[in-house]
Amino acid sequence: MSRRDFLLTIVSAVLLIFAFPCTDWWRLAWVGFVPLLFVIDGKKPSQAFGLAYLCGLIFFFGTLYWFWHVTLLGMILLVMYFAVYFGCFGALAVRFGGRSILSRIFILPIFWVSLELIRSRLFTGFDWVSLGHSQYKIFYLIQIADLTGVFGISFLVMMGNVLVKEIISGGIHKNTRGLGWPVVIFAGIFMAVFFYGRPHSVMTRLSSSVIVSVVQPQIKQTLKWVEATWPDILRELKLLTLKAAADRPGLIVWPETAFPGILEKSAAGDFRDPGQWIDEVRAIARAVHVPLLFGAVIEEDGRYFNAALLMDEQGNIKEVYRKRHLVAFGEYVPLRRFWPALAKFVPIEDFTSGKNWTVFSLGDPQYPRLRFSSLICFEDTVARVTRQFVLSDADVLINMTNDAWFGRSKAMFLHLQSAVFRAVENRKPLIRAANTGVSAFIADDGSIEETLPDFASLRNDHPGVMTRIVSYQRGKPTLYSRWGDWFAWAGFLFSLAIIGFGLKFKK
């Protein structure tokens, strides 16, 4: 590896890192791969793999370093694994990327989207920092997510990278032959995407509405499971809930595992805990006379669930959702049965995955048609999980999370970034109730309407409440809701065909 190749590879990774929060220099995503594409140009597939793998190592370390708060070993292993996808992209690009500029501006984006799809699915999947996520603030661009999901935006951004590289290369070698049609085609696709997104900003739709309050208590993770602090935690939650009730909401939402301690389900079907903290929560619900959605760890027959519970204004628990998509190394240790030594590095008890796609309803005459589902923790970063709730007839999506695990890091902003696409993909408003931020109200067009703390002061650590009227509508599911990642799967099949024909041609 030459010094030039090494430096350009680093430049590529750094540009991509800065395209994501907290800098959010989204334009860099459109040129971030250009240095890497120059570096791997003309290299053997094995060399291209190594250079692209290095780029991936730097990129994922720069965006996912915050995992060390949970497990340093897990973070290192994840970064090393995710970088493989960059490496595969580099090898595929030089081996099967096509000879003409026109073929490359399609084939390379197809390879990239296919690899993002695999990363989002394999080993339960991890769909963070996809290339398209970097564009979450570009309103007109992200609207196609209701057709293609975030992968459609990833495709377009990678296409832009390839075209920029070819234009620069043509200028350097003073040979612009073959650039005409690629430029015209890209411009046509980009304008079509732009004009598809534009009507969503002026569209007026009949809808219903509900007033929702979000409570963000700012409980430090070091205190959350210390029993001596539980009375103070409940006191803080009560004060914030009373403040929220002054806005006369139809629903108040607490974050993930806001309830201190563990709730046990009795044989009679009700919930109790040794410290009787649930009675305190019931008293809060009765005092404000507003339904309360809160997160808790519940125990049933020796199994533990990360759950969301809906309590009515009388203090009765009406419905429970048990989290379905668990986080590796955070809620369970993969392969624990085969490699028990892993548990020494991540000393947690395994949670159990829930079985039902629970859709809550308020049962309030004022909101007779409101149906909502709770996405717990990172479930709002998993598109296929969100789709299932929408297909189960949810009108509103509520993400309850506790990003205090990761300190005041990039994690909470990456989490918010991903949530924007779940709203657009399904055309459903998404409400985020976070322990330490970023709590938010996101409209069904992906607009971030309000955050706690405010975007101008995202680094403050003060608890607070946020209340807003949430508009929602019932209607046919979007194309993405119905068909999911059809665009990425089509690209994946096309990638297999390209590789298959390429190998056959080589023989």
DOVOKOL-702211 format. One record per residue (C-alpha): x, y, z; residue number from 1; residue in three letters. Coordinates in steps of 0.25 Angstrom, whole numbers. Layout:
! DOVOKOL-702211
     px     py     pz  seq  type
      X      Y      Z  NUM   ALA
...
! end
This chain:
! DOVOKOL-702211
     px     py     pz  seq  type
      0      0      0    1   MET
      6     13     -4    2   SER
      6     26      4    3   ARG
     -4     32     -6    4   ARG
    -14     21     -5    5   ASP
    -13     21     10    6   PHE
    -16     36     11    7   LEU
    -27     36      1    8   LEU
    -34     24      8    9   THR
    -33     32     21   10   ILE
    -39     44     15   11   VAL
    -50     36      9   12   SER
    -54     30     23   13   ALA
    -53     44     30   14   VAL
    -62     50     19   15   LEU
    -72     40     22   16   LEU
    -71     41     37   17   ILE
    -74     56     36   18   PHE
    -86     54     27   19   ALA
    -93     48     39   20   PHE
    -97     54     53   21   PRO
    -92     61     61   22   CYS
    -86     69     49   23   THR
    -97     66     39   24   ASP
    -89     71     27   25   TRP
    -98     63     18   26   TRP
    -92     68      5   27   ARG
    -80     61      8   28   LEU
    -87     47      6   29   ALA
    -88     51     -8   30   TRP
    -73     51    -10   31   VAL
    -68     43      2   32   GLY
    -66     30     -6   33   PHE
    -59     38    -18   34   VAL
    -44     37    -12   35   PRO
    -47     22     -9   36   LEU
    -52     20    -23   37   LEU
    -39     26    -29   38   PHE
    -30     18    -19   39   VAL
    -36      4    -23   40   ILE
    -37      8    -38   41   ASP
    -28     -2    -46   42   GLY
    -25    -10    -33   43   LYS
    -26    -25    -32   44   LYS
    -39    -30    -24   45   PRO
    -31    -34    -12   46   SER
    -24    -21    -12   47   GLN
    -37    -13    -13   48   ALA
    -43    -21     -2   49   PHE
    -32    -18      7   50   GLY
    -32     -3      4   51   LEU
    -47     -2      5   52   ALA
    -47    -11     18   53   TYR
    -38      0     24   54   LEU
    -47     11     20   55   CYS
    -59      3     27   56   GLY
    -51      1     40   57   LEU
    -48     16     41   58   ILE
    -62     20     37   59   PHE
    -70     10     47   60   PHE
    -60     13     58   61   PHE
    -63     28     56   62   GLY
    -78     26     56   63   THR
    -80     14     65   64   LEU
    -69     16     76   65   TYR
    -80     19     86   66   TRP
    -83      4     87   67   PHE
    -71      3     96   68   TRP
    -80      8    108   69   HIS
    -86     -5    107   70   VAL
    -75    -15    103   71   THR
    -61    -11     98   72   LEU
    -59    -25     92   73   LEU
    -73    -25     85   74   GLY
    -70    -11     79   75   MET
    -57    -16     73   76   ILE
    -63    -28     68   77   LEU
    -75    -21     62   78   LEU
    -66    -10     55   79   VAL
    -57    -21     49   80   MET
    -69    -29     44   81   TYR
    -76    -17     38   82   PHE
    -63    -13     31   83   ALA
    -64    -26     23   84   VAL
    -76    -20     15   85   TYR
    -67     -8     11   86   PHE
    -56    -18      7   87   GLY
    -66    -26     -1   88   CYS
    -71    -14     -8   89   PHE
    -57    -10    -12   90   GLY
    -54    -24    -18   91   ALA
    -67    -25    -25   92   LEU
    -65    -11    -31   93   ALA
    -52    -14    -38   94   VAL
    -56    -28    -42   95   ARG
    -70    -27    -47   96   PHE
    -72    -12    -48   97   GLY
    -73    -11    -63   98   GLY
    -65     -5    -73   99   ARG
    -73      7    -77  100   SER
    -77     19    -69  101   ILE
    -91     17    -71  102   LEU
    -90      3    -66  103   SER
    -82      7    -54  104   ARG
    -92     18    -49  105   ILE
   -103      7    -48  106   PHE
    -95     -6    -44  107   ILE
    -87      0    -33  108   LEU
    -99      6    -26  109   PRO
   -106     -7    -27  110   ILE
    -94    -14    -21  111   PHE
    -94     -4     -9  112   TRP
   -109     -5     -7  113   VAL
   -108    -20     -7  114   SER
    -98    -20      4  115   LEU
   -105    -10     12  116   GLU
   -117    -20     11  117   LEU
   -109    -32     16  118   ILE
   -103    -24     28  119   ARG
   -118    -20     32  120   SER
   -122    -35     32  121   ARG
   -110    -44     35  122   LEU
   -109    -48     50  123   PHE
   -122    -41     53  124   THR
   -117    -29     46  125   GLY
   -111    -15     49  126   PHE
   -117     -4     40  127   ASP
   -110      8     45  128   TRP
   -101     18     37  129   VAL
   -106     14     24  130   SER
   -102     24     13  131   LEU
   -116     29     11  132   GLY
   -117     32     26  133   HIS
   -108     44     24  134   SER
   -119     51     16  135   GLN
   -129     51     27  136   TYR
   -130     66     28  137   LYS
   -132     68     12  138   ILE
   -147     68     12  139   PHE
   -150     66     -3  140   TYR
   -140     55     -5  141   LEU
   -144     46      6  142   ILE
   -159     45      2  143   GLN
   -156     34     -8  144   ILE
   -154     25      5  145   ALA
   -169     22      5  146   ASP
   -166     15     -8  147   LEU
   -152      9     -7  148   THR
   -148     11      8  149   GLY
   -135     17     12  150   VAL
   -128      8      2  151   PHE
   -133     17    -10  152   GLY
   -126     29     -4  153   ILE
   -113     21     -2  154   SER
   -114     17    -17  155   PHE
   -115     31    -22  156   LEU
   -104     36    -13  157   VAL
    -95     25    -17  158   MET
    -98     28    -32  159   MET
    -94     42    -29  160   GLY
    -81     38    -23  161   ASN
    -78     29    -36  162   VAL
    -82     40    -45  163   LEU
    -73     51    -38  164   VAL
    -61     41    -39  165   LYS
    -63     39    -54  166   GLU
    -64     54    -56  167   ILE
    -52     57    -49  168   ILE
    -45     45    -55  169   SER
    -49     50    -69  170   GLY
    -44     64    -66  171   GLY
    -30     59    -61  172   ILE
    -28     50    -73  173   HIS
    -35     61    -83  174   LYS
    -45     50    -88  175   ASN
    -59     53    -85  176   THR
    -64     42    -95  177   ARG
    -76     34    -90  178   GLY
    -80     44    -79  179   LEU
    -92     51    -86  180   GLY
   -102     40    -84  181   TRP
    -98     37    -70  182   PRO
    -99     51    -66  183   VAL
   -113     53    -73  184   VAL
   -118     40    -67  185   ILE
   -114     44    -53  186   PHE
   -119     58    -54  187   ALA
   -133     52    -59  188   GLY
   -133     42    -47  189   ILE
   -130     53    -37  190   PHE
   -140     63    -42  191   MET
   -151     52    -42  192   ALA
   -148     49    -28  193   VAL
   -148     64    -25  194   PHE
   -161     66    -31  195   PHE
   -167     53    -25  196   TYR
   -163     59    -11  197   GLY
   -168     73    -14  198   ARG
   -183     71    -13  199   PRO
   -182     65      1  200   HIS
   -178     78      6  201   SER
   -191     85      2  202   VAL
   -201     73      2  203   MET
   -213     76     11  204   THR
   -219     63     16  205   ARG
   -231     61     25  206   LEU
   -226     55     38  207   SER
   -230     53     53  208   SER
   -221     58     64  209   SER
   -217     55     79  210   VAL
   -209     63     89  211   ILE
   -197     55     94  212   VAL
   -187     58    105  213   SER
   -173     52    106  214   VAL
   -166     52    119  215   VAL
   -150     52    118  216   GLN
   -145     50    133  217   PRO
   -130     50    130  218   GLN
   -127     38    139  219   ILE
   -112     34    139  220   LYS
   -109     20    135  221   GLN
   -100     19    147  222   THR
   -112     22    156  223   LEU
   -123     15    149  224   LYS
   -122      1    155  225   TRP
   -118      6    169  226   VAL
   -129      3    178  227   GLU
   -126     14    188  228   ALA
   -129     24    176  229   THR
   -143     18    172  230   TRP
   -151     28    181  231   PRO
   -144     40    175  232   ASP
   -146     34    161  233   ILE
   -161     33    164  234   LEU
   -161     46    170  235   ARG
   -155     52    158  236   GLU
   -164     45    148  237   LEU
   -176     49    157  238   LYS
   -172     64    156  239   LEU
   -170     64    141  240   LEU
   -183     56    139  241   THR
   -191     66    147  242   LEU
   -185     77    139  243   LYS
   -189     70    126  244   ALA
   -203     68    131  245   ALA
   -205     83    131  246   ALA
   -205     83    116  247   ASP
   -217     73    116  248   ARG
   -211     62    108  249   PRO
   -219     50    103  250   GLY
   -206     41    106  251   LEU
   -193     43    114  252   ILE
   -181     35    110  253   VAL
   -169     31    119  254   TRP
   -156     25    113  255   PRO
   -152     11    112  256   GLU
   -150      4    126  257   THR
   -154     17    133  258   ALA
   -161      8    144  259   PHE
   -150      6    155  260   PRO
   -148     -9    158  261   GLY
   -155    -21    152  262   ILE
   -170    -24    151  263   LEU
   -174    -38    154  264   GLU
   -187    -44    147  265   LYS
   -195    -52    157  266   SER
   -203    -64    154  267   ALA
   -216    -56    154  268   ALA
   -210    -47    143  269   GLY
   -207    -34    150  270   ASP
   -194    -28    153  271   PHE
   -187    -26    166  272   ARG
   -173    -23    171  273   ASP
   -166    -25    184  274   PRO
   -165    -10    187  275   GLY
   -179     -7    183  276   GLN
   -174      4    173  277   TRP
   -185      0    164  278   ILE
   -195      6    174  279   ASP
   -187     19    173  280   GLU
   -189     19    158  281   VAL
   -204     16    159  282   ARG
   -205     28    169  283   ALA
   -198     37    158  284   ILE
   -208     32    147  285   ALA
   -220     35    156  286   ARG
   -214     48    160  287   ALA
   -213     53    146  288   VAL
   -225     45    141  289   HIS
   -218     43    128  290   VAL
   -214     29    121  291   PRO
   -199     26    124  292   LEU
   -190     18    114  293   LEU
   -177     14    122  294   PHE
   -166      5    120  295   GLY
   -162     -6    130  296   ALA
   -155    -19    131  297   VAL
   -165    -30    134  298   ILE
   -163    -44    139  299   GLU
   -172    -56    136  300   GLU
   -169    -70    140  301   ASP
   -155    -67    141  302   GLY
   -153    -60    128  303   ARG
   -150    -46    126  304   TYR
   -156    -36    116  305   PHE
   -153    -22    112  306   ASN
   -167    -17    112  307   ALA
   -177     -5    109  308   ALA
   -189     -4    118  309   LEU
   -201      4    116  310   LEU
   -208      9    129  311   MET
   -222     16    128  312   ASP
   -225     28    137  313   GLU
   -231     19    148  314   GLN
   -217     12    150  315   GLY
   -221     -1    143  316   ASN
   -211     -8    133  317   ILE
   -219    -10    121  318   LYS
   -209    -15    111  319   GLU
   -194    -20    110  320   VAL
   -184    -20     98  321   TYR
   -172    -29    100  322   ARG
   -161    -25     92  323   LYS
   -158    -34     80  324   ARG
   -145    -30     74  325   HIS
   -134    -31     84  326   LEU
   -121    -24     84  327   VAL
   -108    -33     83  328   ALA
    -99    -31     95  329   PHE
   -109    -21    101  330   GLY
   -121    -30    104  331   GLU
   -115    -44    101  332   TYR
   -102    -51     98  333   VAL
   -101    -57     85  334   PRO
    -97    -72     85  335   LEU
    -96    -72    100  336   ARG
    -99    -87    100  337   ARG
    -88    -90     91  338   PHE
    -78    -80     96  339   TRP
    -81    -78    111  340   PRO
    -68    -70    113  341   ALA
    -75    -58    105  342   LEU
    -83    -55    117  343   ALA
    -71    -52    125  344   LYS
    -69    -40    116  345   PHE
    -84    -36    116  346   VAL
    -89    -39    129  347   PRO
   -104    -39    126  348   ILE
   -116    -48    128  349   GLU
   -123    -51    114  350   ASP
   -136    -45    112  351   PHE
   -147    -53    104  352   THR
   -153    -48     91  353   SER
   -168    -45     91  354   GLY
   -177    -52     81  355   LYS
   -188    -41     78  356   ASN
   -189    -29     70  357   TRP
   -197    -21     80  358   THR
   -205     -9     76  359   VAL
   -210     -1     87  360   PHE
   -223      8     88  361   SER
   -227     18     98  362   LEU
   -242     14     99  363   GLY
   -245     29    100  364   ASP
   -258     34     93  365   PRO
   -249     46     90  366   GLN
   -240     38     82  367   TYR
   -248     26     78  368   PRO
   -240     22     65  369   ARG
   -226     25     71  370   LEU
   -217     12     70  371   ARG
   -202     13     73  372   PHE
   -191      3     75  373   SER
   -178      4     84  374   SER
   -164      2     78  375   LEU
   -155     -1     89  376   ILE
   -140      4     89  377   CYS
   -134      1     75  378   PHE
   -147     -5     69  379   GLU
   -149      8     62  380   ASP
   -136      6     54  381   THR
   -141     -7     49  382   VAL
   -150     -4     37  383   ALA
   -156    -18     36  384   ARG
   -161    -17     51  385   VAL
   -167     -4     49  386   THR
   -174     -9     36  387   ARG
   -181    -20     44  388   GLN
   -187    -11     54  389   PHE
   -193     -2     43  390   VAL
   -198    -14     36  391   LEU
   -204    -18     49  392   SER
   -212     -5     48  393   ASP
   -204      5     56  394   ALA
   -207     19     53  395   ASP
   -196     25     62  396   VAL
   -182     20     65  397   LEU
   -176     23     79  398   ILE
   -161     20     81  399   ASN
   -158     18     96  400   MET
   -143     18     98  401   THR
   -132     19    108  402   ASN
   -119     24    101  403   ASP
   -113     28    114  404   ALA
   -105     15    112  405   TRP
    -96     22    103  406   PHE
    -94     35    110  407   GLY
    -94     49    103  408   ARG
    -89     42     90  409   SER
    -93     42     75  410   LYS
   -102     30     78  411   ALA
   -114     38     82  412   MET
   -113     46     69  413   PHE
   -111     34     60  414   LEU
   -123     28     67  415   HIS
   -132     40     64  416   LEU
   -127     40     49  417   GLN
   -131     26     47  418   SER
   -145     29     53  419   ALA
   -148     39     42  420   VAL
   -148     29     32  421   PHE
   -158     20     39  422   ARG
   -168     31     39  423   ALA
   -166     34     24  424   VAL
   -166     19     20  425   GLU
   -179     17     26  426   ASN
   -185     31     26  427   ARG
   -188     30     41  428   LYS
   -184     41     51  429   PRO
   -173     36     61  430   LEU
   -172     40     75  431   ILE
   -159     38     83  432   ARG
   -158     38     98  433   ALA
   -144     37    102  434   ALA
   -138     36    116  435   ASN
   -126     45    112  436   THR
   -130     50     98  437   GLY
   -133     52     88  438   VAL
   -148     52     90  439   SER
   -155     57     78  440   ALA
   -168     58     70  441   PHE
   -166     54     55  442   ILE
   -177     56     45  443   ALA
   -181     46     35  444   ASP
   -173     53     24  445   ASP
   -160     52     33  446   GLY
   -160     67     38  447   SER
   -154     67     52  448   ILE
   -165     77     58  449   GLU
   -159     78     72  450   GLU
   -148     72     80  451   THR
   -145     71     95  452   LEU
   -135     77     97  453   PRO
   -136     88     86  454   ASP
   -127     86     74  455   PHE
   -120     99     78  456   ALA
   -116     93     91  457   SER
   -115     79     89  458   LEU
   -104     77     99  459   ARG
   -112     81    112  460   ASN
   -115     71    122  461   ASP
   -127     76    128  462   HIS
   -140     68    130  463   PRO
   -153     73    124  464   GLY
   -166     70    117  465   VAL
   -171     73    103  466   MET
   -185     73     98  467   THR
   -190     74     84  468   ARG
   -203     72     76  469   ILE
   -200     59     67  470   VAL
   -208     58     54  471   SER
   -210     44     49  472   TYR
   -219     38     38  473   GLN
   -224     24     34  474   ARG
   -222     20     20  475   GLY
   -215     10     11  476   LYS
   -201      5     14  477   PRO
   -190     11      6  478   THR
   -183      3     -4  479   LEU
   -172      1      5  480   TYR
   -181     -3     16  481   SER
   -187    -14      7  482   ARG
   -175    -19      0  483   TRP
   -163    -15      9  484   GLY
   -149    -15      4  485   ASP
   -153    -19    -10  486   TRP
   -144     -9    -17  487   PHE
   -132    -14     -9  488   ALA
   -135    -29    -11  489   TRP
   -137    -26    -26  490   ALA
   -123    -20    -26  491   GLY
   -118    -32    -18  492   PHE
   -123    -42    -29  493   LEU
   -117    -33    -40  494   PHE
   -104    -33    -32  495   SER
   -104    -48    -32  496   LEU
   -107    -48    -47  497   ALA
    -95    -39    -50  498   ILE
    -86    -47    -42  499   ILE
    -91    -60    -48  500   GLY
    -90    -55    -62  501   PHE
    -76    -49    -59  502   GLY
    -70    -62    -54  503   LEU
    -76    -69    -66  504   LYS
    -70    -59    -75  505   PHE
    -57    -61    -69  506   LYS
    -57    -76    -71  507   LYS
! end
